[in-house]
């Protein structure tokens, strides 16, 4: 209506003034309700063409949509393992901080596994102390074997020297026995040394490896035990928490409740614009939003991301061919808008529906030196008609409560 009134001032009114004062025709005489079309045909035709062109230009260069909302991500509350609920620390709805306990599962099995792993670590520690004692014992055995070997060797050397000086004084059989004894004592030294090396390797390699495995099993048991306590991963609010003591929960079952992160839905507005605006929607475009949960307020926004894909065009590869006519209606271009100022979305309920206008800005191109005068004028007109859309948004924000509460059937 506003566009029609504006265009009539530039077409129908000048046509009427020309007929009235240049041709001398009077309203009610030559110009009547029956002859309006014939007398003002040029003005009426020009008004309709200008109105259609103006509306097309406004909605193309300054697109609007009612398909906008403050979408937010929710976190399902689920345990990592199956079990029976032993304790519930929350009601149906409650605010939580990161790390707060939500509920606990029966942990008797996990506690038994943890105790078994802990005792295994203690057993390995005891074995290591015993093995260290065995190392000391093996060292003593080596010293004893060396002393016996030295004694036998000294006795062999004495009798050999006597035999050399006075042949026949020492029986050859005794010398041979002493030589066998020396070899036997040397073998005892080698055996004690090998036993010490084996015990040392057990202390330095085998038992540490066994202890590491036992500690890893203990850590795994601790993890399994910790999984029986379900905690909040972020600050937020728990809603629709219906879990009760005795319930059996499973990660594949329905969630026990929903955790809504703090500040959810307060960062951006997601809006779907028509595909025809694909060439117009750009990052950095100024925009405005009016949300139902905060009426009579216009929120300055800026376009931060324009999705390059239309959701209705996606498909999953399968055994059937795509049939294009099965697409019921064309999809929209998803646009992310963030508030221009910090805290711009405060007071707007997360998930609220909004009306969004985006405005084309050609300021940089107009300011460029190589832009022709004609193009500058055209771009000024394009930017100027955005005021019409801004006025329409404010009118919509003004009548939104009336439309919702009165005309919406309440």
BELFEN-V469326 format. One line per field, one symbol per residue. ss: DSSP state (@ for helix, = for strand, . for the rest). psi: psi as a letter, one per 30 degrees, with the letter a starting at -180 (. if undefined). burial: # if it has 9 or more other ideal C-beta (glycine too) atoms within 8 Angstrom, else .. A space follows every 50 residues. Layout:
ss=???
psi=???
burial=???
This chain:
ss=.@@@@@@@@@.@@@@@@@@@@@....=...=....@@@@.@@@@@@@@@@ @@@@@@@@@@@..======....===......======.....===.... =====..@@@@@@@@@@@@@@@@@@@@@@@@@@@@@@@@@@@@@@@@@@@ @@@@@@@@@@@@@@@......@@@@@@@@@@@@@@@@@@@@@@@@@@@@@ @@@@@@@@@@@@@@@@@@@@@@@@@@..===....====........==. .......====.......=====.@@@@@......======..======= ==========@@@..........@@@......=======........... ..=======...@@@@@.....@@@@@@@@@@@@.@@@@@@@@@@@@@@@ @@@@@.....
psi=eeeeeeefffdeeeeeeeeefefgkkkfdejlffgeeeegeeeeeeeeee eeeeeeeefefillkfikliklkljkjklflllkkfkkglaekkkllkfk kelklkgeeeeeeeeeeeeeeeeeeeeeeeeeeeeeeeeeeeeeeeeeee eeeeeeeeeeeeeeeikfekkfeeeeeeeeeeeeeeeeeeeeeeeeeeee eeefeeeeeeeeeeeeeeeeeeeeefffjklkflkbkklhjgklkfkklk ffallfakjjlkgkggelkkkjllffgefejlkfklllkkkefilgkkjk lkkekjkgkkeffllkkbgklkjeffjelkaljkkkklkelkgfgkfkkk fkklkkkkkkjgeeeefkfgkleeeeeeeeeeeeffeeeeeeeeeeeefe eeeeeefgg.
burial=..##.###.###########....#.....##..##..##..##.##..# #..##.#########..###.#..#.###.#.###..#.#...#.#...# .######..##.##.###.##.###.##..##.##..##.##.###.##. ###.##..##.##......#...##..##.##.###.##.###.##..## ###...##.##..##.##.###.##.####.#.#.####.#.#.....#. .....######..###..#######.#..##...########.##.#### ###..#...#....................#########....##..### .#.#######.#..##....#...##..##.##.##.#######.##..# ..##......
